[in-house]
Amino acid sequence: MICKRRRTVLTLLSQPNTLLISIPNAALLNLRTLKPLYPPSFADKLNAIQWLSLHLALEFRRHRSSSKPPSTLPSTKDHWPFIASLPRSFPTVPLMWTVSSHTPDALRADYEVGEKDASFDERVERDKAAGASERERRKRKRYAELCDLLPPSVRRRQEDIENRFKGDWKVVKEVWVRPRFLSRPPSY
């Protein structure tokens, strides 16, 4: 077996039903492994998609930070190899075309993101960089054009997904910014 960056290739013949990879339960990223890390109230507030999304966002924030991450954020070291293998961009996903077609200010307004929230800092900096504003404007225009080219049935489905995304964003954001959450030490 050869492992290269984001793929694993089996180079030998194997019999059907041969176990090729075994992942320990503790390394799986699911509700069973996340529940012990978070306050019990999360089970009442978040569905599985919201919970996993929040965990991924917190882990990316932890590993992107140049300083030592706060010890109060839930984490499991076993999850990071999987999380690190996830794609960083989704250029073929219509939801991303919609989100990417908006200016940072429009996104802040649409998703009720405060000025102190660091979620859009990179995007704002890209927009302000010398020569980048025209490039970013063209990119936003291209994404808007892609959205306009979607067939009507796909467009309706895309709008449904966008509305669900906005709802999930709102719920996760409420949990994320709750001070009580960040004051609880993680359970390992």
C-alpha positions, 0 to 999 in steps of 0.5 A: 500500500502506498500513501501519498498526500490525500490518497492511498493506492493498493499496489498488491492483489488482494482477496475479496473481503480482505481488510485493508485499513482499520480505523480505531473507533476513537479516531472516527469523527461522529456524534459518539466521539464528539458528545463527551467533548462538549457540554450536554446542552449541545445535544438539545441545540445542534443536529449532527451536521451542525455539531460536526461543522462546529467541531471542524471549524474549531479544529481549523481555528485551533490549527490555523492560529499561530499562538498556542490554542486555548486549552478550553476548546474541545479537541481530540488529537486522533481526529486531526489526521482526518481533518487535515485531509479534508479539502480546503475549497469546493469550487464545483459546489453551487453553494460556494458559488453563491457565497463566493459571489458576495462581497465580505460586507454583503456576507457579514450582513446576510449572515449577521457576522459582527465586525470583531468576528474573524471568520472573514478576515482572510477574505477582507485582506484578499480584497484589500491587497494591491490589485486583488480587489479587481481580481476578487470582483471578477471572481465574484462576477464569475461565480454569480454567472455560474449561479445564473447558468444553473437549470431551474430545478437545480437552482431551486435545490441550490436555494433550498440548500442555501436556506438550510445553510443559513439556518445551520449557520445561525444555530451554530453561531449562537452556540459558538459565541456563548461564553459559557461554552468556551469556559468549560475545559474539554473532556478527554 
